Amino acid sequence: MNEEQSRQILAVHLPGLDGLCCGCRWWWARLVPYPCYQADWAARCLARAATRRFLDGLR
């Protein structure tokens, strides 16, 4: 997955007023506390990409 797809996942998987993930409830009717696995995974992918860009700039 690329950065744009990770951003799309983070745009949908947001915390609801009750502390549950809105994206999981909307897509799969699952009551999952926020941050869910998808939001956590997408955030890690974006962090890795930013770190990779930073380290490539140091060379």
Backbone as CSV, one residue per row, in Angstrom:
resi,resn,N_x,N_y,N_z,CA_x,CA_y,CA_z,C_x,C_y,C_z
1,MET,0.833,-1.169,0.000,0.000,0.000,0.000,0.881,1.237,0.000
2,ASN,0.394,2.278,-0.631,1.172,3.503,-0.680,0.657,4.507,0.355
3,GLU,1.303,5.675,0.388,0.955,6.673,1.399,-0.462,7.198,1.228
4,GLU,-0.912,7.351,0.005,-2.256,7.866,-0.238,-3.314,6.906,0.317
5,GLN,-3.124,5.620,0.119,-4.065,4.645,0.643,-4.055,4.632,2.177
6,SER,-2.886,4.808,2.766,-2.799,4.877,4.226,-3.525,6.116,4.744
7,ARG,-3.396,7.220,4.040,-4.109,8.440,4.438,-5.623,8.257,4.334
8,GLN,-6.073,7.540,3.309,-7.503,7.277,3.160,-8.028,6.431,4.316
9,ILE,-7.257,5.457,4.741,-7.655,4.623,5.877,-7.762,5.479,7.133
10,LEU,-6.781,6.358,7.354,-6.822,7.214,8.538,-7.951,8.233,8.470
11,ALA,-8.362,8.609,7.267,-9.462,9.563,7.125,-10.796,8.941,7.502
12,VAL,-10.924,7.640,7.363,-12.189,6.956,7.661,-12.205,6.422,9.090
13,HIS,-11.106,5.899,9.556,-11.035,5.305,10.893,-10.736,6.399,11.905
14,LEU,-11.797,7.048,12.360,-11.710,8.147,13.312,-12.403,7.755,14.606
15,PRO,-12.022,8.395,15.722,-12.715,8.082,16.984,-14.107,8.683,17.000
16,GLY,-15.056,7.905,17.467,-16.416,8.397,17.622,-16.598,9.049,18.982
17,LEU,-17.774,9.571,19.233,-18.060,10.216,20.513,-17.992,9.238,21.674
18,ASP,-18.246,7.960,21.386,-18.222,6.935,22.420,-16.861,6.263,22.564
19,GLY,-15.843,6.732,21.818,-14.507,6.161,21.897,-14.287,4.960,21.009
20,LEU,-15.268,4.621,20.187,-15.146,3.496,19.275,-14.771,3.997,17.885
21,CYS,-14.189,3.124,17.075,-13.760,3.477,15.732,-14.968,3.593,14.801
22,CYS,-15.127,4.755,14.184,-16.259,4.971,13.268,-16.108,4.152,11.986
23,GLY,-14.890,4.011,11.476,-14.666,3.258,10.245,-14.997,1.784,10.396
24,CYS,-14.599,1.193,11.504,-14.905,-0.225,11.734,-16.406,-0.437,11.893
25,ARG,-17.064,0.490,12.572,-18.506,0.366,12.754,-19.223,0.521,11.417
26,TRP,-18.763,1.449,10.600,-19.427,1.722,9.320,-19.187,0.606,8.306
27,TRP,-17.927,0.147,8.198,-17.599,-0.859,7.188,-17.989,-2.265,7.595
28,TRP,-17.720,-2.638,8.857,-17.893,-4.039,9.252,-18.874,-4.241,10.390
29,ALA,-19.510,-3.202,10.863,-20.433,-3.271,11.998,-19.744,-3.887,13.220
30,ARG,-18.481,-3.510,13.418,-17.707,-4.003,14.557,-17.544,-2.890,15.574
31,LEU,-17.724,-3.202,16.820,-17.497,-2.241,17.889,-16.065,-2.412,18.385
32,VAL,-15.186,-1.567,17.887,-13.763,-1.669,18.182,-13.306,-0.351,18.805
33,PRO,-12.570,-0.402,19.920,-12.069,0.848,20.498,-11.055,1.508,19.565
34,TYR,-11.061,2.837,19.586,-10.101,3.589,18.781,-8.826,3.753,19.579
35,PRO,-7.639,3.611,19.029,-7.316,3.316,17.642,-7.442,1.822,17.348
36,CYS,-8.069,1.530,16.248,-8.245,0.139,15.832,-6.976,-0.340,15.124
37,TYR,-6.968,-1.605,14.755,-5.790,-2.161,14.093,-5.498,-1.467,12.763
38,GLN,-6.532,-1.126,12.008,-6.319,-0.488,10.713,-5.726,0.906,10.869
39,ALA,-6.244,1.690,11.817,-5.713,3.033,12.039,-4.282,2.963,12.560
40,ASP,-4.020,2.036,13.446,-2.667,1.865,13.985,-1.695,1.461,12.883
41,TRP,-2.105,0.525,12.047,-1.258,0.062,10.951,-0.981,1.182,9.953
42,ALA,-2.008,1.949,9.571,-1.840,3.029,8.605,-0.925,4.122,9.162
43,ALA,-1.046,4.422,10.439,-0.176,5.424,11.054,1.276,4.958,11.050
44,ARG,1.496,3.662,11.310,2.864,3.131,11.261,3.428,3.177,9.854
45,CYS,2.609,2.909,8.844,3.078,2.979,7.450,3.495,4.393,7.084
46,LEU,2.693,5.383,7.496,3.044,6.773,7.207,4.310,7.187,7.958
47,ALA,4.479,6.728,9.185,5.678,7.051,9.956,6.919,6.439,9.313
48,ARG,6.789,5.199,8.832,7.922,4.565,8.148,8.302,5.321,6.889
49,ALA,7.299,5.762,6.121,7.568,6.497,4.886,8.247,7.832,5.185
50,ALA,7.812,8.519,6.235,8.435,9.791,6.606,9.872,9.579,7.064
51,THR,10.102,8.537,7.829,11.461,8.229,8.280,12.352,7.883,7.103
52,ARG,11.813,7.113,6.165,12.580,6.745,4.978,12.962,7.987,4.168
53,ARG,12.002,8.934,4.000,12.303,10.171,3.266,13.362,10.985,3.984
54,PHE,13.289,11.058,5.314,14.248,11.809,6.104,15.645,11.204,5.979
55,LEU,15.731,9.880,6.132,17.048,9.235,6.081,17.641,9.275,4.683
56,ASP,16.819,9.212,3.648,17.328,9.328,2.285,17.849,10.731,2.006
57,GLY,17.292,11.730,2.679,17.754,13.101,2.505,19.089,13.363,3.168
58,LEU,19.486,12.536,4.120,20.769,12.721,4.803,21.946,12.202,3.993
59,ARG,21.671,11.393,3.017,22.779,10.809,2.229,23.282,11.762,1.203
